[in-house]
Amino acid sequence: MPIIDPRSYNRKINIYRKDFVTDEYGGNVETNILVKSIWAKITTNAGNKFVNFGIQDFKNPVIFAVRGRKNEITYNENYHIEYKGVKYFIKGIQDNMLEDLEFIIYADS
């Protein structure tokens, strides 16, 4: 079993889910709901890793490595990440250690 160094997760990020809520007029409004604030490892200038993963269209590629089982979040494209006031949209997710210990999230702003 691989060993994870918990000190390497040193950046606090917020995970948001896009959802629809009812407004005061009876219609639905799209809103972002905070799911959880978690610690992550961040890799910037990750264009070559995006291409290797199969993502060709990106502007500001950032890779977030987050702990898997501990966070209990099912990541998909309805979620986005906010870090230092910048919104990053999830483009792909990879189970890094095949045991849900660490997820690699490919995101673009």
N, C-alpha and C positions, 0 to 999 in steps of 0.2 A: 504494500500500500504506500503510495507517495506521501511525502511529508510536506505539509503546508506551513510556511512561516507566517503566523498571524500578524507580525509586525510589518510585513510587506503591504498589507492593506491599510494604507495611510491617508487616503483621501475620502472625505465624506460626500456621498452623492445622494440625490433624492430620486426615487422611482415614482413616476406618475402614470396613471392609467386614463386613457381617453374614455369618457362615458357621457351619457345623455341624462340630464335631469329636467324635471318639469319646472317651467318658469311660472310666474304669477298669472300669465294669460292662458295657461293650459297647453302651451306648446312645449317642445323639447329644445333644450339648448345644450350644445356640446361644451363640456367642461373637463378640466383635468383634476383628477383626484389623487392626492398623495397616498401612495400605497405604503411606502416604507423609506426610511433613511438608513443607508447601509454604508459600510466601508468597502473601498475598492482599490485595486492597483490600476493605474492609468498609464497607457502608452500612447504618446502622440507621434505624429509623422509616420503613421502606420500604413501608408499607401500600398507598399509591397505586400503586406500581410492581407490586405483587403483583396488584392488581385489573386493571391494564392488561395484565398477562401472562395473566390469566384464572384466577387463584387467588383464591377467595372466602373460604375457611376458613383462618384463621391467627390466632395469638395474639401471637407475638413475631417479626415478620418481619425477617429480616436478609438482605442480599444480599452474596454473596462473589464478587468478580471474581478469577479465577485465570488464569494463563497456560495456553494450550492445549497446543500441540505439545511444549513443554519438559517438561511434567509427565507426559505419556504415561499418563493415567488415563482410563478409560472410566467416566464418572459415570452412575449410575442410582439408583433408589430403594433399592437394597440397601446403599448407602453412607450414611454420616452424617459430619458435621463436628464436631470438638470444638475449642472456642476458649475459653480461660480457664476450663476446667472445666465448661463448659456444652455439652450435646449438642444439635446442630441437625440436624433431619431434612430431607433434600433433597425439595423439593416440585416443582421444575422446573428445567430447564437450557436456556440459550439460548446459541447461538454468536454472540457479539457482533460479530465482524468477518468472519464468513462464510468465513474461511480457517483456522479452528481456532487462531487466535492468542490469543484470549481467550474464556473461557467465563464467563457470568453464571449463578451458582447461587442459586436462590431457596430459602431454608431457613427453617425455623420450629422454635422450641424447644418 
